[in-house]
Amino acid sequence: MEQASTATAAVEPSTSETDFGVGGMTCASCVGRVERALKKIPGVRQASVNLATESVRVHWQADTGDAVAMSARLQRAVRDAGYEPRPLEAAEAEPATGWLGVPRDAWPVLLAALLSGPLALPMFGSLLGQHWMLPAWLQFALATPVQFWLGARFYRSAWHALKARSGNMELLVAIGTSAGWGLSSWLWWRAEAGEMPHLYFEGSALVITLVLLGKWLESRAKRQATEAIRALHALRPEVAHLLPDGIKREQLVDVPVAELLPGDRVLVRPGERVPADGELLQGSTQVDESMLTGEPMPVPKQPGDRLTGGSLNGDGAVELGVAAVGAQSVLNHIIALVQDAQAAKPPIQRLVDQVAAVFVPVVLVIALLTFCAWYFWQGAALEDALLPAVAVLVIACPCALGLATPAAIMAGTGVAAQHGILVQDAAALETACRIDTVAFDKTGTLTLGEPTLSALVAAPGVDEAGALQAAAALQRQSAHPLARAVVVAAEAVPDAQALTAQEVQAVPGRGSHGLVQDAHLHLGSLRWMEELGAGLGELSARAETLQNEGATVSALALQLPDGRFAPLALLAFADLPKPGAQIAVARLRARGLRLSMISGDNRGAAEAMARRLGLNPDAGEVLAEVLPGDKAARIVALKQDGHRVAMVGDGVNDAPALAAADVGIAMASARGGSDVAMHAAGITLMRGEPRLVAAALDISRRTVSKIRQNLFWAFAYNVAGIPLAALGYLDPVFAGAAMALSSVSVVGNALLLKRWQPEA
């Protein structure tokens, strides 16, 4: 037996996780049977089967045994239940091409159509007034291979279901078509010589052909739904150009990407994909990172910038220092998140599983009652009583029921990932559509997260440009964010002459001082100026105004020979809103959502920023002076008021609030710490774009809407079809066509999500 490949990783200290493919599943009843078989194994905590991806995820106690032994027990349980464990790669692979260029999985459908086609001729001939009835022996010869050779899969699966004392789609098809074939054989056997009885071989053969066709179309549609995963896998290049000594390009060695190690130095040529995560060491280029962020515009890259494996290099040859490979890479992390979301079941699926568990037995009872009603109570002939019962069995196959939810989940999470929105679990997707309140962290989420010099106010008689260059000279060696803002502003002045400072000393928490062109200058907070006894003079009123507007204000002062200080300038710093923040707030408000901004800043600064963003502090939309540890408590308070809350954050200190919210939305940040936030959130935005929040809520709403539509149609086919079949209004052939159509329509409806685009 070919061993199924497994992916085992720690989920929590005492729990491990295993994934593998399962072949042979066809309907919601199969899903339930596999899950029940796996849950019977000692140590298994949870088993989740995805019909659309034909895969299973099992959580089990790590102390039950080693991973290899547990994997073997799980696969054996699946095989004993009548299904085929197989590698995940096989479950995802495209079907091989067979004879004459026809896909191998299409040949059974083609052969069944060729054999059953002549049997259907009399049906079309009767519409034209022609009698093209084939001899009974020829009908038998054409229908029997379809029934027992091409339809053997139905008998095998039905037998396993009976042994497990459960039912599935194949059991219904096998019983129904066998009844039609058996009735026809019996009528032919008991007919008088020369008599041409009315036979039903075409019914059983066409039903099997239509079911095979429906399953083939369904499998093609399911492969389209999993295109997102295959597209992500395809981003990984197979070969990297390794520099063995790290310097000489003429010694390039092509090695498999799987052999790269952190610290390796590789060459990335123009137009190639970056083989691994790392730092750009030499050269400059533009990189297409749309696979990561959904942003189509190329991003300029200079030495020292980060490169992500799988992104597309532009027109520059660059050298990359490898930092992360394999499971630690960003691309692998994205693939894992998408696979997790597609493997998980949303809460709405629980109802479907409960219905599927009793569906097939109920259908068998309805078919038996239908036969009895026609045969015993209506006094119909045996064949006239058998046909409605067969139609009930055929049309009631719960294929669409099992595909309704996973097909929509796969399509929705796949298209979201293509636009930089990673849904990490299906429960978050379902919950997000019911959100009525969105709470934002301020710094780094709605704002750039980096202070800029927003204003410089020189004292009377002081040259503003000279004051800026003098301040930059004091700050040039500092790594403080405010110091960097001063230096950046000074360097942006055209034709400015940079100054140098000597004897610079930093005073922690206050500022710095030093000599600039023999002048002893102090630059720091207003509190420090008060401690030094340096009054602001005519600048005091302006400093108060800037603070009321939410700016952080520092002062530049000259120390005179007698020890007194003369103010030279005020420097105001502000964190600017992100370009799309105001639009994001407006879009969410247009959806009727309640908005809130949580900030640790003082109330004046927080309210000033809120007004710039379009938030209303007077309506309670600003929560200011909130300590990092208290953010989660504010989210809990909103939930206790009856709101369904989504929290949007980007840093380490946002993780508790993200976990406390009904849905946590983590935003990737260049400031660092976003990895922790991503682990605490249910949805991750792969670029720091606030407008993606509205897009994430939109795709969740559309995906859940597709799930509900699919479930409606899946139930509607059965609710409407079973009574019509029982009353004799549906021929078994048309019932088979309707059953096949239900599965294809459900998956096709889910695939409409692939056309989704975030609002421009």
Number of C-alpha atoms within 10 A of each C-alpha: 5 7 12 20 17 19 15 17 13 12 12 10 8 11 17 21 22 20 23 26 24 27 19 14 26 22 22 29 28 29 24 21 24 23 21 16 18 24 19 12 14 12 17 20 15 15 21 20 27 23 26 28 25 22 23 24 22 21 21 24 18 19 11 15 12 9 19 11 10 20 23 13 15 22 21 17 22 21 17 15 21 23 21 17 27 21 19 20 13 15 18 17 10 12 15 10 12 12 8 7 8 12 13 13 14 16 14 18 20 14 15 25 21 14 21 25 15 18 24 19 16 17 15 12 13 12 9 9 9 12 13 15 18 15 9 17 11 11 22 20 12 20 26 18 17 25 24 15 14 19 23 15 14 21 19 15 24 23 18 19 21 12 13 14 10 19 28 30 25 26 24 27 27 25 17 27 26 19 19 23 21 15 19 23 18 11 16 19 12 10 12 10 8 6 9 14 14 13 20 24 27 26 27 28 32 27 27 30 29 23 23 21 22 23 19 18 18 25 19 15 21 25 18 18 30 20 17 24 20 16 14 20 14 11 17 18 18 13 16 24 20 23 20 14 11 16 12 9 15 7 13 17 15 14 13 14 18 14 10 21 15 13 13 16 25 29 24 22 16 16 14 17 23 25 29 31 24 26 21 23 19 15 13 18 19 17 23 21 21 18 22 24 20 18 17 11 11 15 14 12 20 15 15 13 13 16 23 23 24 27 23 23 24 22 14 16 17 22 25 29 23 23 20 19 21 16 11 12 17 18 24 18 13 23 20 15 21 24 21 16 26 28 25 21 20 20 13 16 18 11 9 17 17 13 15 23 19 13 18 23 16 12 22 19 12 18 26 16 14 24 25 17 17 22 17 12 9 11 12 15 11 13 18 14 21 22 26 27 29 31 34 33 31 37 31 28 31 28 27 29 27 28 29 30 29 28 31 32 31 31 28 30 31 27 22 26 25 20 24 24 29 28 30 24 23 26 18 22 27 23 21 26 20 17 18 17 21 26 26 24 23 26 22 22 23 30 22 20 19 16 21 20 23 18 14 19 19 21 19 12 7 13 13 16 15 16 22 26 23 23 30 26 23 29 26 18 14 15 9 11 12 22 23 20 19 26 22 15 15 23 15 9 12 7 7 13 12 14 16 16 22 14 11 20 13 18 12 7 9 15 22 21 24 20 19 19 12 9 14 19 25 28 28 24 19 21 13 18 22 11 10 14 12 22 17 23 10 11 18 11 10 13 22 12 11 20 15 16 16 21 25 21 21 23 27 30 25 20 18 12 9 6 11 13 21 17 23 23 25 28 26 23 23 23 22 19 20 20 14 16 20 19 16 22 23 15 17 20 17 9 11 10 15 16 21 24 24 25 22 18 17 14 18 16 22 23 25 17 25 21 13 13 20 15 22 17 19 8 9 11 17 24 22 19 16 16 13 17 13 16 24 21 15 18 25 17 12 17 17 10 8 9 18 21 27 31 28 31 31 32 23 16 20 28 28 21 29 30 19 21 25 25 28 30 33 33 28 24 22 14 12 12 16 23 17 17 29 27 16 23 30 28 29 31 30 24 19 22 21 23 23 22 23 21 22 24 22 18 23 25 20 18 25 23 16 25 24 16 18 27 21 14 18 24 18 13 20 23 12 11 21 25 16 18 27 24 15 19 14 22 18 28 22 19 26 29 20 22 26 26 20 27 28 25 18 29 28 20 17 30 22 14 23 20 9 16 14 13 10 5
